[in-house]
Each structure stands twice: as C-alpha cells, then as structure tokens.
C-alpha cells in the first residue's frame, strides 16, 4: 500500500468515523433518555456473548486473507463456508443454553432477549469475508458508507421503538438492524464468496490465523470480562451505569482507533519484508496517534460532568466519576492497539497471543481483589489495568519492531504533560460558571486552543502540519 493509498484510507475512514461517531453519540443519547440503566445493563450482558462468539466465528481467517494479499476464489469460499457453519453452530448453542445463562445472571427476561439478539452472530458471519476483501482492495469508501449508514439507520429505528415504550426491545432491534444493513451493503461486491471448502486453503490460512484467533479470543474475553463480572457480582443497574461510562470512554477508540486499524494492518503487512521502512512507519503511527488521541481523552474527562448532565440528565449522573476515571486509564490504549497490529503484520502473532494470556491473568486478579469494595473500586482496577497493559503489549516492541517502550515514552511524554497543565487551567476556567452549557463550550474550546499553542511552542508544529498534509493528500 503506497503513501497515496495510506493517506486516502486515513482521509476516508477518518472522515467517516467523525460523522459516524457524531451520529452514534447523538442517537445513543436520545435512546438513553428513553430507556433505563437496567435496560442497558441487560443489553450489555447479551452483547458480551455476541462479541465473544463473533471472535470465534472470524477465528482470525479474515485477518489471514488480508495478510495474504493475493487472494483466490478457493481461499475466499473456504473462509466463508467455515464462518457460516461455525456461526450456525454457535447460534444453536446459545439458543439452547439461554435459559441457563438467564438463571446464572438471575434475570428471567434475559432468556428471550438472548435468543433473539444472538441472530446477529449468523448475520455478521455472512459479511466477514466481504469486509476482508474490501480492505485488501483498498475500497475504504464502501466500508465507510456501510458503517455510517448502518449506524444512522439502526439508531433511528432504535429511537422509534424506544419512543413507543419497548424498552430493551428497542436496543435489541437496533443491534439486529445494524447488522442487516451492513450485510446488504458490504456483500454487493464484484468478488463474491460462495459455498465451497478446500482443505489445502484452510490449512494455509489457519496456520497464520491460529495465533490471531487465540489472541483475539483472549483479548475479547479480557475486554468483556469486566462487563461480565459486574453483571454477575452486582446487578443490571450497576452494569448499565458502567456500560454507559465505558461507551463514552471508548469514543476515541471506536472513532480514531477504528480508522487507524482499517489502514495500519494492510499498510504494515505490505512492509513486513523491509524492516527499516516498517519501523519508521510504525513510529510515525505511534507519534501521530498520540498527538491526536491523548488530548481527546483528557478533554472527555474534563467535560464529563457538564456533558452527562446536559445530554443524559440526572438519571445517568453516576456515570460521571466512572467516565473520568476510565478516560485517564485509557490514555495509552490506542498506542497499544498500534503495537498489536504491528506484531500481527510482521507475522509475530505468537507474541500477541502470549501477551493476552498475561493480560487476562492480571485483569482477573485485579477485578477479584476489588469485588467486595464496590463498583467504584472495580472501575479503578479497570483503569489501572489499561495502563499496565500498555507495558505488557510493548515488551517486545524494541526487539521485534525496532521501537521500544523507552523510545515511545520519550517521544510522547511531552504531550501528556501539556494535557495535564491544560486540564488544570481549563478546570478553573470552567469553574467560573455553574452553567453546564458554558462549561461544555469553554472546556472544549479552551483545551483545544491551549493544546495547539503549546504544541507549537515546544517545536512540534511540524507534526501538526504533517497530520494535516496526510489528510489533504487524499
């Protein structure tokens, strides 16, 4: 993938993520005002099972198709057939175990919700291969259209059903609608997967994907473990509060992070035989992502109270402190994502897999250590874990990728210091008035202005210009 395609990919996916995230935030805010925290908590439990199942269904074969680059119809058909068959099996398993899962969480209504919502697993399996093909072909526009359309339309559908009083059913219908729209758009491609299975193709792809599959499975379990843990140890209301906090804290990850991930893996995969170019590109990704993502997390924490109280009302005010804590904990998360993608791109999926086992063990110990002290300390543990996992993820980055933890911290610490000072200044500026609207406007505006001025004063203006030029070079 050349520089022009990289820039084009960033521009298209970045542009799409901004609008998609904007639409998603607006629509989710409206829905959140119409349903209860408990409804969100129940949906959170359902989506844990759906997300983990989806990882098993993809099993890394989609990434293997991207890594291979030179695709043939046998590879495409083999992965498609395997995914569809596996998704059918998973849906059947969840359907018949739904009553037991419902009893485990002591939520009787979870039974029917889970049976209906799990159809997403089968629907998603039908376009996993199509998504991989589009990424290999560099057709980011189509991926952007699908994501924006599915988010917007499903959000409107969810609002309608929430407005007429369907509660959690509105959230279930919204989730299914999103998958259906993605299916309709992403499968209209010139290269179409068909049913067919070739053992030689499967073996070749699976030899690469097995480590990605294991790592992805453990990663998803690690990510969703807190949700599962809170749902079982506490109740649906607490889970709803946590889920809403986590969703807001994940905005930079699902926005900027998703845009980067669409491009970074294919880009670095194409450079895997040129270590110097690979390391240079990897470093550029890290620095540019740090400049953009770190201030966003600080800003989100800064405006947490006026934002929640203005858009979600007092019904969700308990999410404020949790959101602030989670934002501080996630400051380095996007950088970790780049490292994981880089390890996979250079073929060291075994290291990605090994790291996930360490992370799962550490997170499990931390959460169980806090379970008797209440939700607040569980969130603290989650935030601390997110900081620790950065160091675990990058423990091989010096040896394998040529850009280690010490170098990374040296290159990005200045942005963190600027944001801390910026945060303190803006906090006092916001405290001048009790108006939430004023605090929102002043907090966002002043933080951005002070940050940009500070970046220029420390001689990093060229990095901002580089990012702007990258966007312009479509």
Secondary structure as UniProt FT lines:
FT   HELIX           3..34
FT   HELIX           37..58
FT   TURN            59..60
FT   HELIX           61..68
FT   HELIX           73..105
FT   TURN            108..109
FT   HELIX           110..117
FT   HELIX           119..125
FT   TURN            126..127
FT   HELIX           128..137
FT   HELIX           140..163
FT   TURN            164..165
FT   HELIX           168..186
FT   HELIX           199..233
FT   HELIX           236..249
FT   HELIX           251..252
FT   HELIX           253..257
FT   HELIX           258..269
FT   TURN            270..273
FT   HELIX           275..302
FT   HELIX           304..311
FT   HELIX           314..316
FT   TURN            317..318
FT   HELIX           319..329
FT   TURN            330..332
FT   HELIX           333..345
FT   TURN            346..347
FT   HELIX           349..370
FT   HELIX           371..373
FT   HELIX           375..393
FT   TURN            394..396
FT   HELIX           397..401
FT   HELIX           405..430
FT   TURN            431..432
FT   HELIX           436..457
FT   TURN            458..459
FT   HELIX           461..472
//
